[in-house]
């Protein structure tokens, strides 16, 4: 649980699952991504995560400086990977800091593969 606010009446906390879901949805909202993959690749890259299991592609840890978010993604072929990753970093940081008021120390984008986009 992460505390986001407190006063004399009590405190507001959010669960790790909520943070993982917010980070996952923010990641999928970025241009250039084919999808997300689970932390362990034993299930294979061909198994892109659906919206129901989006949290499996996100890992959250807490540090003194704030949250460290790791996302595992598949990028569309022909796109500039640094630009896509930069977009993901900014989007995830913005969503977590503005919507949930959680401090973000860093967002790590782990590109696990490249896949041809059919819409290109």
N, C-alpha and C positions, 0 to 999 in steps of 0.2 A: 504494500500500500504506500502511496506517495501523498504526503500532505501538501495541499495547494493553498489552503487558507485556514486561519483560526482567529477567533476573537473570544470575548467573554462568554458567548453563548455556546461555543463548541468549535469543532474543526471540520473541514471538508477534506476528504481523502478520495483518491481514485485508485483503482486496482491496476496491477501490472497488465492484465488482459485488456483493459480500456486503453492504456498507453500503446500496447502492441497493435490494437485495432486501429486507433487513430493514425499511427505511423504507417501501417500497411495501406490504409485507404488513401492517405496523402501520397504515398509512393505510387500507387496505381493510377493516380490522377495526373501523373507526369507524362509528357509526350516522349515517345521513343521506347517505352517499355513494352515488351511482349507479355510479361507477367512476373510473378515472384515464385521462388522455389524454396523448399524447406531447408532448414539449417543443415541437416545431414543429407547428403546426396545419394543415400542408399536406395531411395525410391526412384532415382533417375531424373535427369533434366526434362525428360519428356512429360513428366507429371507436373505441369504448372498448377499452382494453387488456385483454387476457386475462391470466390468471395467469402464463403463460409469458413474456410480454413486459412485465411490470410495471415493470422497471427503466427503461423508456423514459419513464415519467412522473415520474421522480425525477432530480434533479441534485444532486450533492454537490461542495462545494468546501471547502478547508481554510484556516483562518485561525489566527492566534496564539491566539485565545480558544477555538477548537474548530471543529467541523464546522458548515457552513451547509448546510442541507437545503432544497431547493425541491421541492415536490410540486404537480402539476397535476391538479385534480380536477373532477368534475361533481357538483353537489349536487342532491339531490332537491327538486322543486318544493314549496313550502309550508313548508319548514323554515327556521329562522333560521340564515342563513349564518355570522354571527359565532360562534354556539354550536357549529356543526359544525366550523368552522376551529379553534376553541379546543380542541375534543376531539382533533382531528388533531395539533395542536402538542404537547399533553401526551402522547398515546400514542406518537408517534414519538420524542420526547425520552426518555420512560421506557424504551422498548424498546432504544434505542441505548445509553443510559447504564447500564442495569441488566444487559442481556443481553450486550452486547459491550464494556462498560466504555469507551466512546468519549465524549469530551467533546463536548457539543453547544452551540454558540454560539447558534444560532437555527434555527427551522423556519419557512419561508415557505410559506403555503398560497395557491396561485394558483387561484382559482375561474374556470374557463374556460367554464362554462355551467351551466344548470339544466335538468333533465329530469324529466318526470313519472314518479313511481314507480308501478308497476302494483299493488304490494301494499298501497297506502294505502287 
